[in-house]
Amino acid sequence: SSVPSLEPNAATEGILLGMPSAGPILTPSIMPVLEKGVSLVSDLPFDSTSRLFCLQVMNFRVNSVFKMRPCASGISIQRQKQLWKFDSNGRIRNKARPELCITWAGGRKK
């Protein structure tokens, strides 16, 4: 599948496009963007539109789930739930709430 291109503007600032995925597993490509944070964007279609979909934490709390949601812009709460940074140990942390990071639950259900 092809990756759409974006012209940088206020609505797309901090959004990075994923590389084509390998098979059915979501494998986004990620690159740090200074202090602005990054969005983890899929190249897989989630609906019949050409909208970009970003990884979003659903709530700012421990054990929250992640879903792919249409990429938001501006300074909305939804946008804050879609911005990520990498710490010095390679952990992915939410930019607005850096005390929270993405960890693998080992396939366990809550």
C-alpha positions in Angstrom: 0.0 0.0 0.0 1.2 3.5 -0.5 1.7 6.1 2.1 -0.1 9.4 1.6 2.1 12.6 1.6 1.3 15.6 3.7 2.4 19.2 3.3 3.5 20.5 6.7 1.0 22.9 8.3 -0.5 23.7 11.7 -3.0 20.8 11.4 -0.3 18.2 10.6 2.5 19.4 12.8 4.0 16.5 14.7 2.3 13.8 12.6 4.6 11.3 11.1 3.4 8.8 8.5 4.0 5.1 8.9 5.9 2.9 6.5 3.9 0.2 4.6 3.0 -2.5 7.1 4.3 -6.1 6.8 1.3 -8.4 6.8 -1.7 -8.0 9.1 0.3 -6.6 12.0 0.4 -2.8 12.5 4.1 -1.8 12.1 4.3 2.0 12.1 7.5 3.7 11.4 8.4 6.3 14.1 10.9 9.1 14.3 11.4 11.7 17.1 10.5 15.3 16.2 12.4 17.4 18.8 10.3 18.4 21.7 7.0 18.5 19.8 6.2 14.8 20.2 5.1 12.4 17.5 2.0 10.7 16.4 2.1 7.0 15.6 0.2 6.8 12.3 -0.9 3.7 10.4 -0.9 3.2 6.7 -3.7 0.7 6.9 -7.2 1.8 6.0 -9.6 1.9 9.0 -12.6 3.2 7.0 -13.5 4.1 3.4 -12.0 7.6 3.7 -8.4 8.7 3.2 -8.2 10.0 6.8 -5.0 9.4 8.8 -5.5 7.3 11.9 -3.2 7.7 15.0 -2.6 5.6 18.0 -4.5 7.1 20.9 -4.6 6.3 24.6 -8.3 6.2 25.6 -7.9 7.6 29.2 -5.0 9.1 31.1 -4.8 6.3 33.7 -2.9 3.2 34.4 -4.0 0.1 32.3 -5.8 2.3 29.8 -6.4 0.8 26.3 -5.1 2.1 23.0 -7.1 2.4 19.8 -6.6 3.8 16.4 -8.6 7.0 16.0 -8.7 9.7 13.3 -5.7 12.0 13.8 -6.6 15.2 15.6 -5.1 18.6 15.3 -4.7 21.7 17.4 -4.4 21.5 21.2 -7.5 19.4 21.9 -7.5 16.7 24.6 -7.8 14.1 21.8 -4.6 15.4 20.2 -2.8 15.3 23.6 -3.8 11.6 23.8 -2.1 11.0 20.4 1.3 12.7 21.0 4.2 10.5 22.1 7.9 11.0 23.1 10.8 8.6 23.5 12.8 8.6 26.8 16.5 7.9 27.1 15.7 4.2 27.7 13.6 3.9 24.5 10.2 3.8 26.3 7.3 5.5 24.5 5.7 8.1 26.8 2.7 10.3 26.4 3.9 13.9 25.8 1.2 15.5 28.0 1.6 12.9 30.7 5.2 11.6 30.6 4.7 9.6 33.8 2.6 7.2 31.6 4.4 4.9 29.1 3.4 2.2 26.7 4.3 -1.3 28.0 3.5 -4.7 26.7 1.0 -6.6 28.9 2.2 -9.9 27.6 -1.1 -10.7 25.9 -3.0 -10.9 29.2 -6.6 -9.6 29.4 -7.4 -7.1 32.1 
